[in-house]
Structures are given as C-alpha cells and as structure tokens.
Amino acid sequence: MTNISRRSILAAGAVGGLTSVAAHAAGVFGNPDLPPQGAINSSPQALLDPGPQNPALAGNLPSFVNPPPTDVGGMPLFWSSFNIAPKRVQGGGWARQVNAEAFPISTTIAGVNMRLDAGGIRELHWHQQAEWAVMTYGNIRVTVLDNQGHPYVEDVKEGDLWYFPGGAPHSLQGLGPDGGEFVLAFDRGAAGEYNTLMLSDWLAHTPPDVLAKNFGMPADVFKNIPLQQRWIFQGKVPGPLAADQKAVMSANGAAPYPFVFRLSEMKPNKATKSGQIQIADSTNFRVSTTIAAALVTVKPGAMRELHWHPNADEWQYYIKGEGRMTVFNTGPAAVTADFRPGDIGYVLKNLGHYVENTGTTDLVFMEIFKTDRYEEVSLSDWLAHTPPDMIAATLNIDPAAIAQIPKNAPGVMPA
C-alpha cells in the first residue's frame, strides 16, 4: 500500500460521510493534514454559515471565511486595521491608533495614522519612545531639536520618512494646498498618541513664578497660555521653508544627520520585473537607530517570496492594492489573512511568511522592524546554498529541479 493511499483511507475514516473525492484530497500535496483541512474536504451544506453576518467585514477577509486547505491550527491574530480604529478629531486634523492594547500581538511597534489640514498643527511635544513615520499623502513641515542642541526643519512629501529619537522635542504642521497624512510607528507596542508629553500640558501645570524665573521674563507674559492641551489645532499655513530654517539657526550648528529620508526616490535594493524592495535602516538613514523599514512593491499576480526575519518582529502597513499573507509557525500552524489599504499585519520574529498580490493593481506596503538593521532570510536562497543531495533526500525533489531554485534571493517572484 502506498503512503498516499494509506493516508487517504485514514482521512476517510476520520471524517465519516465525506465524498470519496473529498477524502482522496486529504493527505496529499496541497492538503496535507489529518483531520483534513479546508473547504475541499467538506460538503456544500456543511460550508454554509447561516448565523448572523457582517458581509462588509467578511467580504474583506475571505481567507478567514474560507482558508486554503494548507492552513492548519491557529495563532494569535496578526491582522488589524486603522479602518476599525476610532478617530480623535479636533480643529486642524485627526488621529487614530492601533497599539498593543487593541492589537495584543504587536508588542514591539505601536502605530498611529494622522491627518493635518493645511496649517493644522500637531503641537510641540516629545515621546518616551522613538517616532518613525512614512508620508502617505500631501505635504508636512517637521521641526526637531536633537539632544546636542542641533535644530532641524524640513518639508516632507508622499513617500518620505522621518525619525525622531525618544526625548527629541518636535512639531508637525500641514502645508498647502491640502495638508498631509502619515503613519507613525513608535518603537514600543504599548506606546500611543494619547500619552504624549506636550508643551501646553507642562506649562499649564507649572507655577507662574517658576515660568518667570525659567524664562527671565514677567509672569504676566504667561497669563493667556492654554490651560488644556492643544494636541492638534488649526494654525496659519507656514511661510517659506528657508525662512523657518534661518529662524532656528543655532550656534551649535546643524544636525550631523538628517532626520528626513526620501525613501521613494532611492534606488531599489532588490528589483525584478515583478516588483521591488527599498530598504531604509541605520546604514543609509543614519539617525534611525531603533527602527528599520522596507517599502515593498509587488506587481499583480506576483508575490513577496517565502522568507523570515531573524532579528525582529515585522509590523506591516498596507498602503495600496490587495494582498494575502500566510504565516507559518511550529505545531505546525499556518494561518492566512487578507490585507487592503489601511490594514496592519504583524509577523513574529523568525516565523516564515509570504505575501501575494491578489488584486489588479500594484500591492504596496511597509515592513517595519524594531532594530537598527534590516535582516532577512530567503527560503530559496537557503535551499540554493544547501548541498543538492540534502534537499533531494529531504523533499523528494528531482535534483534537476533543485538547480532551478533562484540563487540571488530576488525578494519578489512572478506569478
């Protein structure tokens, strides 16, 4: 009796009244598990879900509703979305956050999505954690002072990054004609937008005579300061960048490294006809010492190759297109989820995964890591540099096929 037929018989016994076609599918390539997984093993009637439904949500997550038969077991939910996060709205803009409180698996990164209108100001503040950001729309002016007293002012546009170390005071303001929108990543999962150290809070809770001593001016100067935090408020659209840069000049000189990085303008680290990967970490974005990132573009029908990251968990932010990711863990466990713009994925360190473009347009997403260096292990690269006889003995693959495995870790593979 062959191994396949023995497994098929066991599968039929395990599920009772399944058809011979469904039973035959269990225990074979693409459907390996007992008890058998996936809709292929079930009768049409058993697949029905007659209970209460939320079609709008279920329709965006088809792999949760009908997972591939190679999925098995479970793991902590690695899908979330800014689309289901409540907004805090004030004059000048809004923000919403997804941190570990709402997304428990995300222990290393907390995410914030923020919009500032033209002239809208995110007030002067600082964080206990480092702040990394990617611009997704429009134009913003950023200001920051580093811990050596070097001031920095710059304008950012779609595709640009910024990074402010923990404790570095900074502010953000929307430029014309329509302000901007961006996603922030803090290098601690429990961090958030609403536990910020803000200038208005501090001054309102400092005695007036102390303010007078500190700034060397009469206490009356501060009689009209806000008594509540401003957070986001409407201001005037800033003037020319050069004027602000001149106004903040210091005897300490300019910052040694820029706090802004033009990621979308850089030459890809990896590029094929099926997509590209652009990496920003401390090797090229010198100031970004606690967060590394990659901007990934996958063409329709192509996929981000099977791989894992050995030095950090991966926090993903989906910008454009539609994708599907399967994450593999010990157990075995394999779970598939679907992603659309505004969604967030999270893959624990060293877990194998891949991302397919399931749409008709480019899939674009960020990979973000709490580390100073981007690291990746490609499955194809590993196998391409393992003795062929070892692979053939392990996987029962023809040695001639082993020779066809890509040897350069392409990053993105065609359909």
C-alpha positions as CSV (number, residue, x, y, z in Angstrom):
1,M,0.0,0.0,0.0
2,T,1.4,3.4,-0.9
3,N,1.8,6.1,1.7
4,I,-0.8,8.3,-0.1
5,S,-3.5,5.7,-0.3
6,R,-2.9,4.8,3.4
7,R,-3.4,8.4,4.4
8,S,-6.5,8.7,2.2
9,I,-8.1,5.8,3.9
10,L,-7.3,7.2,7.3
11,A,-8.7,10.6,6.2
12,A,-12.0,8.9,5.1
13,G,-12.3,7.2,8.4
14,A,-11.7,10.4,10.3
15,V,-14.4,12.5,8.6
16,G,-17.1,9.8,8.2
17,G,-19.6,10.8,5.5
18,L,-17.3,12.8,3.2
19,T,-17.4,12.0,-0.5
20,S,-14.6,9.9,-2.0
21,V,-13.3,13.0,-3.8
22,A,-13.0,15.0,-0.7
23,A,-11.5,12.1,1.3
24,H,-9.0,11.5,-1.5
25,A,-7.8,15.1,-1.2
26,A,-6.6,14.7,2.4
27,G,-3.0,13.6,2.9
28,V,-1.8,14.7,-0.5
29,F,0.2,17.6,-1.8
30,G,-1.5,20.9,-1.1
31,N,-3.8,19.4,1.5
32,P,-1.6,17.5,4.0
33,D,-3.3,17.4,7.4
34,L,-5.4,14.9,9.3
35,P,-8.0,15.7,10.2
36,P,-8.3,17.2,6.7
37,Q,-8.4,21.0,6.4
38,G,-10.2,23.3,4.0
39,A,-13.5,23.5,2.1
40,I,-12.4,20.8,-0.4
41,N,-13.0,18.3,2.4
42,S,-16.5,19.4,3.3
43,S,-19.9,19.0,1.8
44,P,-21.5,22.2,0.4
45,Q,-24.2,22.1,3.1
46,A,-21.6,22.0,5.9
47,L,-19.9,25.1,4.4
48,L,-22.9,27.2,4.9
49,D,-22.8,29.9,7.6
50,P,-26.5,30.6,8.3
51,G,-25.9,32.6,11.5
52,P,-25.7,36.4,11.9
53,Q,-23.4,38.0,9.4
54,N,-21.4,41.2,8.8
55,P,-20.9,40.9,5.0
56,A,-19.0,44.1,4.7
57,L,-16.3,42.9,7.1
58,A,-16.4,39.2,6.0
59,G,-16.1,40.3,2.3
60,N,-12.8,42.0,3.1
61,L,-11.4,38.9,4.8
62,P,-12.2,36.0,2.6
63,S,-9.2,33.9,3.8
64,F,-10.7,33.9,7.3
65,V,-14.0,32.7,6.0
66,N,-12.6,30.2,3.5
67,P,-9.0,29.4,4.3
68,P,-6.8,27.4,1.9
69,P,-6.6,23.7,2.8
70,T,-2.9,24.1,3.7
71,D,-3.8,26.3,6.7
72,V,-3.7,24.4,10.0
73,G,-4.2,25.2,13.7
74,G,-4.3,28.7,14.9
75,M,-2.1,31.5,16.2
76,P,-2.6,35.0,17.8
77,L,-4.4,37.2,15.4
78,F,-1.9,39.0,13.2
79,W,-4.4,41.2,11.3
80,S,-5.7,44.6,12.4
81,S,-6.6,47.8,10.6
82,F,-6.7,51.6,11.1
83,N,-10.1,51.3,9.3
84,I,-11.6,49.9,12.5
85,A,-9.8,52.3,14.9
86,P,-11.8,55.2,16.3
87,K,-10.6,58.7,15.3
88,R,-9.9,61.6,17.7
89,V,-10.9,64.7,15.7
90,Q,-10.0,68.3,16.5
91,G,-9.7,71.5,14.6
92,G,-6.8,71.1,12.3
93,G,-6.8,67.3,11.9
94,W,-7.4,63.9,13.5
95,A,-5.6,60.8,14.5
96,R,-6.3,57.1,15.3
97,Q,-4.1,54.5,16.8
98,V,-3.5,50.7,16.9
99,N,-1.2,49.7,19.7
100,A,-0.8,46.6,21.9
101,E,-3.9,47.4,23.8
102,A,-6.1,46.9,20.7
103,F,-3.7,44.5,18.9
104,P,-2.0,42.3,21.6
105,I,0.5,40.5,19.3
106,S,2.1,43.9,18.4
107,T,4.5,44.2,21.4
108,T,7.3,46.0,19.6
109,I,5.6,48.6,17.5
110,A,2.6,50.9,18.0
111,G,1.0,52.6,15.0
112,V,-0.7,55.9,14.6
113,N,-2.4,57.3,11.5
114,M,-2.7,61.1,11.5
115,R,-4.1,63.8,9.2
116,L,-3.2,67.5,9.4
117,D,-5.1,70.1,7.4
118,A,-3.2,72.9,5.6
119,G,-2.0,75.0,8.6
120,G,-3.0,72.3,11.1
121,I,-0.5,71.9,13.9
122,R,0.4,68.9,16.0
123,E,1.6,70.8,18.9
124,L,5.2,70.9,20.3
125,H,5.7,67.7,22.2
126,W,8.1,64.7,22.7
127,H,7.8,61.0,23.5
128,Q,9.5,58.5,25.7
129,Q,9.8,56.3,22.6
130,A,11.4,57.0,19.2
131,E,9.0,58.1,16.4
132,W,9.3,56.9,12.9
133,A,6.9,58.0,10.1
134,V,6.1,57.5,6.5
135,M,4.2,60.1,4.5
136,T,1.2,58.7,2.6
137,Y,-0.3,61.9,1.2
138,G,0.3,65.6,0.8
139,N,3.0,67.8,2.5
140,I,4.1,68.4,6.1
141,R,6.7,70.6,7.7
142,V,8.6,68.9,10.6
143,T,10.8,70.6,13.3
144,V,13.0,68.9,15.8
145,L,15.9,69.6,18.2
146,D,18.3,66.8,18.9
147,N,20.0,66.1,22.3
148,Q,23.1,68.1,21.3
149,G,21.0,71.2,20.6
150,H,21.1,71.0,16.8
151,P,17.8,72.3,15.3
152,Y,16.3,70.8,12.1
153,V,13.4,72.0,9.9
154,E,12.4,70.3,6.7
155,D,9.4,69.7,4.4
156,V,8.3,66.1,3.6
157,K,6.0,64.8,0.9
158,E,4.4,61.4,0.0
159,G,7.0,58.6,0.2
160,D,9.3,60.4,2.6
161,L,10.3,59.2,6.1
162,W,11.2,60.9,9.3
163,Y,12.7,59.7,12.6
164,F,12.9,61.4,15.9
165,P,14.8,59.7,18.8
166,G,13.0,59.3,22.1
167,G,13.0,62.5,24.0
168,A,13.7,64.7,21.0
169,P,11.2,67.6,21.0
170,H,9.4,68.2,17.8
171,S,6.3,69.5,16.0
172,L,4.4,68.9,12.7
173,Q,2.3,71.2,10.6
174,G,0.3,70.7,7.4
175,L,1.4,72.7,4.3
176,G,-0.6,73.8,1.3
177,P,-2.6,73.1,-0.6
178,D,-4.2,70.3,1.4
179,G,-2.0,69.4,4.4
180,G,-0.9,65.9,4.7
181,E,-1.5,62.4,6.1
182,F,1.1,60.0,7.5
183,V,1.6,56.9,9.6
184,L,3.7,56.9,12.8
185,A,5.4,53.9,14.3
186,F,6.7,54.0,17.9
187,D,9.3,51.5,19.0
188,R,7.2,50.1,21.8
189,G,3.9,48.3,21.3
190,A,2.3,49.9,24.4
191,A,3.0,53.4,23.3
192,G,0.4,55.6,21.7
193,E,-0.7,59.0,20.5
194,Y,-2.5,59.9,23.7
195,N,0.3,59.5,26.2
196,T,2.4,62.3,24.7
197,L,4.5,64.8,26.7
198,M,3.1,68.1,25.5
199,L,4.3,71.6,25.9
200,S,0.8,73.1,26.7
201,D,0.3,70.5,29.5
202,W,3.6,71.2,31.1
203,L,3.4,74.9,31.2
204,A,-0.2,74.8,32.4
205,H,0.9,72.7,35.3
206,T,4.0,74.8,36.2
207,P,3.6,77.7,38.8
208,P,3.7,81.1,37.0
209,D,6.6,82.3,39.2
210,V,8.6,79.3,38.1
211,L,7.9,80.1,34.5
212,A,9.0,83.7,35.1
213,K,12.3,82.5,36.7
214,N,13.0,80.0,34.0
215,F,12.5,82.3,31.0
216,G,13.7,85.5,32.7
217,M,10.5,87.5,32.0
218,P,7.5,88.7,33.9
219,A,4.9,86.1,34.9
220,D,2.2,88.2,33.2
221,V,3.7,87.1,29.9
222,F,2.1,83.6,30.5
223,K,-1.3,84.7,31.7
224,N,-3.0,83.6,28.5
225,I,-1.4,80.2,28.0
226,P,-3.8,77.4,27.2
227,L,-5.0,75.6,30.4
228,Q,-5.7,72.4,28.4
229,Q,-3.6,70.5,26.0
230,R,-3.9,71.7,22.4
231,W,-2.8,68.4,20.8
232,I,-4.0,69.2,17.2
233,F,-5.2,72.7,16.4
234,Q,-5.7,75.0,13.4
235,G,-2.9,77.5,12.6
236,K,-1.8,79.5,9.6
237,V,-0.1,77.8,6.7
238,P,3.7,78.2,7.2
239,G,5.7,80.6,5.1
240,P,8.8,79.7,3.1
241,L,11.0,76.8,4.4
242,A,14.2,78.8,4.1
243,A,12.8,81.5,6.5
244,D,12.0,78.9,9.2
245,Q,15.4,77.2,8.7
246,K,17.1,80.6,9.2
247,A,15.0,81.5,12.2
248,V,16.0,78.4,14.1
249,M,19.8,78.5,13.4
250,S,21.9,77.8,16.4
251,A,25.5,78.4,17.5
252,N,25.6,74.6,17.9
253,G,25.4,74.2,14.2
254,A,23.3,71.8,12.1
255,A,22.3,68.3,13.0
256,P,25.0,65.8,11.9
257,Y,22.5,63.5,10.2
258,P,19.2,64.5,8.5
259,F,16.0,63.4,10.3
260,V,14.2,63.0,6.9
261,F,14.8,60.3,4.3
262,R,13.5,60.3,0.7
263,L,12.7,56.6,0.6
264,S,10.6,56.7,-2.6
265,E,13.5,58.4,-4.5
266,M,16.2,55.8,-3.7
267,K,17.4,53.1,-6.0
268,P,15.8,49.7,-5.0
269,N,17.9,47.3,-3.1
270,K,16.2,44.5,-5.0
271,A,14.2,44.8,-8.2
272,T,12.7,42.3,-10.7
273,K,10.0,42.7,-13.3
274,S,7.6,41.6,-10.6
275,G,8.4,44.2,-8.0
276,Q,11.0,45.9,-5.8
277,I,12.2,46.4,-2.3
278,Q,13.7,49.7,-0.9
279,I,15.3,49.5,2.5
280,A,15.9,52.3,5.0
281,D,17.8,51.5,8.2
282,S,20.8,52.9,10.1
283,T,23.2,52.1,7.2
284,N,21.6,54.7,5.0
285,F,19.2,56.6,7.2
286,R,21.8,57.1,9.9
287,V,19.6,58.8,12.5
288,S,17.2,55.8,12.6
289,T,18.9,53.7,15.2
290,T,15.9,51.8,16.6
291,I,13.7,51.2,13.5
292,A,14.5,49.6,10.2
293,A,12.0,49.6,7.3
294,A,11.4,48.4,3.8
295,L,9.0,49.7,1.2
296,V,7.8,46.7,-0.9
297,T,6.0,46.8,-4.2
298,V,4.5,43.7,-5.7
299,K,3.1,43.6,-9.2
300,P,-0.3,41.9,-9.9
301,G,-0.1,38.1,-9.6
302,A,3.4,38.2,-8.1
303,M,4.4,37.5,-4.5
304,R,6.9,38.5,-1.8
305,E,8.9,35.4,-1.6
306,L,8.9,32.9,1.3
307,H,11.2,34.3,3.9
308,W,11.6,35.3,7.6
309,H,13.4,37.9,9.6
310,P,15.9,36.7,12.3
311,N,16.4,39.9,14.3
312,A,13.0,41.5,14.9
313,D,9.2,41.1,14.6
314,E,7.7,42.6,11.5
315,W,5.0,45.3,11.6
316,Q,3.3,45.8,8.3
317,Y,1.3,48.8,6.9
318,Y,-0.6,48.3,3.7
319,I,-0.7,51.4,1.5
320,K,-2.1,50.3,-1.9
321,G,-3.6,47.3,-3.5
322,E,-4.9,43.9,-2.1
323,G,-2.8,41.1,-0.7
324,R,-2.9,37.8,1.1
325,M,-0.3,36.6,3.6
326,T,0.2,33.2,5.2
327,V,2.3,32.9,8.4
328,F,3.9,29.6,9.3
329,N,4.8,28.6,12.9
330,T,5.7,25.4,14.8
331,G,3.0,23.0,15.6
332,P,2.6,23.0,12.6
333,A,0.4,26.1,12.4
334,A,-0.3,28.1,9.2
335,V,-2.9,30.9,9.0
336,T,-3.8,33.1,6.1
337,A,-5.2,36.7,6.2
338,D,-6.2,39.3,3.6
339,F,-5.0,42.9,3.6
340,R,-6.2,46.1,2.0
341,P,-5.2,49.8,2.3
342,G,-5.0,50.9,5.9
343,D,-4.6,47.4,7.3
344,I,-1.9,46.2,9.6
345,G,-0.1,42.9,9.7
346,Y,2.3,41.5,12.3
347,V,4.7,38.6,12.0
348,L,6.7,37.4,14.9
349,K,10.5,37.1,14.6
350,N,11.7,34.0,12.7
351,L,8.2,32.9,11.5
352,G,8.0,32.0,7.8
353,H,5.7,34.0,5.6
354,Y,4.9,35.2,2.1
355,V,2.6,37.9,0.7
356,E,0.7,37.5,-2.6
357,N,-0.7,40.3,-4.7
358,T,-4.4,39.2,-5.1
359,G,-5.6,42.4,-6.8
360,T,-5.3,44.0,-10.3
361,T,-3.0,46.9,-9.3
362,D,0.4,47.1,-7.5
363,L,0.4,46.0,-3.9
364,V,2.5,48.5,-1.8
365,F,3.2,48.0,1.8
366,M,5.8,48.9,4.5
367,E,7.7,46.4,6.6
368,I,8.8,48.0,9.9
369,F,11.1,46.4,12.5
370,K,12.3,47.5,16.0
371,T,16.0,47.2,15.1
372,D,18.8,49.2,13.6
373,R,19.5,46.8,10.7
374,Y,17.2,45.2,8.2
375,E,17.8,41.4,8.1
376,E,16.0,38.7,6.0
377,V,16.5,35.0,5.3
378,S,15.2,33.9,1.9
379,L,13.9,30.3,1.7
380,S,15.1,30.0,-1.9
381,D,18.5,31.4,-1.0
382,W,18.9,28.9,1.8
383,L,18.0,26.0,-0.5
384,A,20.1,27.3,-3.3
385,H,23.1,27.2,-1.0
386,T,22.5,23.8,0.6
387,P,24.0,20.6,-0.9
388,P,21.6,19.4,-3.5
389,D,21.6,15.8,-2.2
390,M,20.5,17.0,1.2
391,I,17.5,18.8,-0.4
392,A,16.6,15.9,-2.6
393,A,16.7,13.4,0.3
394,T,14.6,15.7,2.5
395,L,11.9,16.8,0.0
396,N,11.9,14.1,-2.6
397,I,12.7,16.7,-5.3
398,D,14.4,15.8,-8.6
399,P,18.0,17.1,-8.5
400,A,17.4,18.7,-11.9
401,A,14.6,20.9,-10.4
402,I,16.9,21.9,-7.4
403,A,19.2,23.5,-9.9
404,Q,16.4,25.9,-10.9
405,I,16.0,27.4,-7.5
406,P,16.8,31.2,-7.5
407,K,20.3,31.8,-6.1
408,N,20.1,35.6,-5.6
409,A,17.2,36.0,-3.0
410,P,15.1,38.0,-5.5
411,G,12.6,39.3,-2.9
412,V,9.7,39.4,-5.3
413,M,8.7,36.5,-7.5
414,P,6.5,36.4,-10.6
415,A,3.2,34.6,-10.8
